[in-house]
C-alpha cells in the first residue's frame, strides 16, 4: 500500500512539475495505418492527415478530431490519394490543402506522382495539375498557407542515362487555382549539383515571411523568403524535417549524421538574424520529428531507438518535450513503439499525431496533452 502511494505521488509530481496538469490522452484511430500531420482548426478542433492500408494497398486519409469528446470524422476524398498517402495538411480558415503522392499507370509501369487536393465545403478538388508535370515521378511532402497563397514542397526523380537524381520543388498555389514554380528562386545549394537525398520537407509562415527546410545530399538546406527574395539561407551537415516560427526565430528540427551509417543524431536549433544556434538535447541519438510554438510554449517531438540488451532487438520510443524556452524543455509524454510525427497547439491543448505498433500491427494515434 505504501509503495502504491509513493508511485501515485511521484506520478502527480511529474505532471505537476511540467506545464501539464492532467494525464495525456492517447486515442487509437481505427482503420488508419499512420497519421503524418496535424493542424489547428480552432481551439477545440484539429485536422489530421495520413494513410490507411487495405490488402497491402495504401490510401490517403484526412479528417477532423474534436478534442472535447475525443471523436473524429473522415473527409470524403473520393478516389484521390488511392494507392498513395497524404503527408501534409494545411488550413486557411475555410479550406484545407492536402499534399501527398499517388501511384498512377504510365504504360506498363506504375509511377509515383505528387498528389494535391483542395478540400472545402465537404468536397475534394484535385489540383495536382498545378504541380508542373516534370516533377513526376515525385512526391509532395509538405503544404502551408501563408495568409495569401498556399505553398507545396517536395522532391522529384530525375533520370539521366543510367543515373538517378533527386531535385526539390517549391510551388506557390493561389486561391484562384493558378500556380507559380518557385524552385529556381531557391538558393542554388538546394538543388545544385544534381544529387540524391534532395527535397523540401518543411515549411512555415509568419508575418509575410516563410521558411523552407530540406536537404541536398548529406546537407540540410534552409532559407527564409522575406516577401521579395530568399534571405538567411544556410546549409550544413544533416537534414531538416520540420520548422516553426517562434519569438526567438525559426525553430528547426531533423537529424545529423554520425560515424555509423545506421545511427542518426538529433538536430534542434534556432535560426535568426545572428545565424543558427543549435540546442543540445539529452537524447543525442535519434530524430527530431516535429517542432511547434504557441502561447508561450515550445513543443518538440523526438523519436529515439531502444535496444533490448538481452535480445539485441531494436524498437523506438516517441517522446514529446515542452518548455517556456527552447533550452528548458521537459519530457511530458513518452511511448514505446510510438512515433509522434506532428504537433499542433489548439486552445489549451497540445495535440500530436503519429502511430503506435502493437503485436507487429501499426495503427494511427492522436495524443492530447492539456496545458495550463
SULZIMO-V844361 format. One line per field, one symbol per residue. ss: DSSP state (H for helix, E for strand, - for the rest). phi: phi as a letter, one per 40 degrees, with the letter a starting at -180 (. if undefined). psi: psi as a letter, one per 20 degrees, with the letter a starting at -180 (. if undefined). A space follows every 50 residues. Layout:
ss=???
phi=???
psi=???
This chain:
ss=-HHHHHHHHHHHHHHH---E----EEEE-----EEEEEEEEE--EEEEEE EEEE--EEEEEEEEEE----EEEE-------E-EEEEEEEE----EEEEE EEEEEE--EEEEEEEEEEEE--EEEE-HHH--HHH--EEEEEEEE---EE EEEEEEEEEE--EEEEEEEEEEEE----EEE-HHH--HHH----E---EE EEEEEE--EEEEEEEE--EEEEEEE----EEEEEEEE-EEEEEEEE--EE EEEEEEE------EEEEEEEEE--EEEE------E-EEEEEEEE--EEEE EEEEEEE------EEEEEEEEEE------EEEEEEE-EEEEEEEEE--EE EEEEEEEE--EEEEEEEEEEE-
phi=.ccccccccccccccccbccbacdbbbccdgbcabbaaacbacbbbbbaa abbafgbcacbaabbbcdbfbaaccccfccgcfaabcabbbbhaabbbba aacbcbgbbcbcbcbbbbbafgbbbcbccccdcccbciaccababchbac bbbaabbbbbgccbbbbcaabcbcdcgbabccdcccddccbbcdacgbib baaabafgbabbbaaafbbcbaabcchbacbfcaaachabbaaacadchc cbaiabcbcbcbbbbcbbabbacchbbcbcbccccibccabaaafgbcba bbbbcbbccccgcbbbbcbbbaacbcbbcbcbaaacfbbbcababbgbbb bbbiabbbfgbcacbbbbbcbc
psi=ggghgggggggghghhiaiqjrpqppopnpiqgqphqqqpgaiipqqrqc qrppljpqqqqqaqpoggjkrrqqqojcjqjplbrphqpqpjiiqqpppc qppqpocjqpppqpppqpoqkjqppokhiipqhijpqaqohqqqpihhrq qpqbqqpppociqprqqrqopppqhjlrqpojgiiqqhihiprparkpro ipqqqpliqqqpqbqodjqqqpqppjigrprkqqrrpapphqqqqrhiao pqqcrrqaiphjpqqqoprppahjapoqppqinhpbpohqqrqqljppqp pppqqppohgijqpaqppppqqriqijlpqpiqppqkqpohqqqpockqp pqqcrpppljpppqqpppppq.
